[in-house]
Structures are given as structure tokens and as C-alpha cells.
């Protein structure tokens, strides 16, 4: 799952601007099928090339899949 804050431009951006990646995590569907779902921390990435993951958590997302994902 990839979550980013859009700068309103394409990924490569105009004049070197790039969208800010707020999180990029690999999540197994089976992990999200638990009755309480799964809380996933998304770490901030740098905007440099290549992007580097930082230790700073940008946001938390609760994921829950299945037939009763309410």
C-alpha cells in the first residue's frame, strides 16, 4: 500500500517537484483478516532519489478485510 500527499503534478513533477510519500508498506492480506484488523504504521520517506525510509511515523492506518470489515 502506498499513500502520498499530492503536489498536484505528476510523480516526476515539474521543475523537480515530487509528491510526498507518506507511507509505503507491504501488507499480507491474511494479516488484515484478524477480527480486530491490523494497525499499520506508515513511515515518512524522503523526496530524494532514491527515496529513503525514515524512522518518523507519518500516519497509522487500520486495515481490516473480509466479509465483516465494518
C-alpha positions in Angstrom: 0.0 0.0 0.0 1.3 3.4 -1.0 0.0 6.6 0.4 1.2 10.0 -0.7 0.4 13.7 -0.5 -0.1 15.0 -4.0 1.6 18.2 -5.1 -0.9 18.3 -8.0 1.8 17.3 -10.5 2.9 14.0 -12.0 5.2 11.7 -9.9 8.3 13.1 -11.6 7.0 16.6 -11.2 7.6 19.8 -12.9 10.9 21.5 -12.0 11.9 18.6 -9.9 8.9 18.6 -7.6 7.7 15.2 -6.4 4.7 14.0 -4.5 5.5 13.5 -0.8 5.4 9.8 0.1 3.7 9.4 3.5 4.0 5.7 3.6 4.9 2.6 1.7 4.3 -0.8 3.3 3.9 -4.4 2.1 0.9 -5.9 3.8 -0.2 -9.5 3.7 -4.0 -9.9 3.3 -4.1 -12.7 5.8 -2.7 -10.2 8.4 -5.8 -7.9 7.8 -8.3 -10.7 8.3 -8.0 -10.8 12.1 -11.2 -9.9 13.9 -9.7 -6.6 15.1 -7.9 -5.9 11.8 -4.3 -4.6 11.7 -2.8 -1.3 12.7 -0.1 -0.4 10.2 2.5 2.4 10.8 3.5 4.3 7.7 6.9 5.8 7.8 7.8 9.0 6.1 10.1 8.8 3.0 12.5 11.4 1.7 11.8 13.1 -1.6 15.3 12.4 -2.9 16.2 9.9 -5.5 16.3 7.1 -4.4 13.6 7.7 -1.7 14.8 6.6 1.7 12.6 5.4 4.5 12.9 7.5 7.7 12.2 6.4 11.3 9.4 9.0 11.6 5.9 7.6 11.5 3.7 9.8 9.2 0.4 8.1 10.0 -1.3 5.0 11.2 -3.9 3.1 9.2 -6.2 0.4 10.4 -6.8 -2.3 7.8 -9.5 -4.9 8.1 -10.6 -7.2 5.2 -13.2 -9.9 4.9 -16.9 -10.1 4.9 -17.4 -8.2 8.1 -14.9 -5.3 7.5 -17.1 -2.7 9.2 
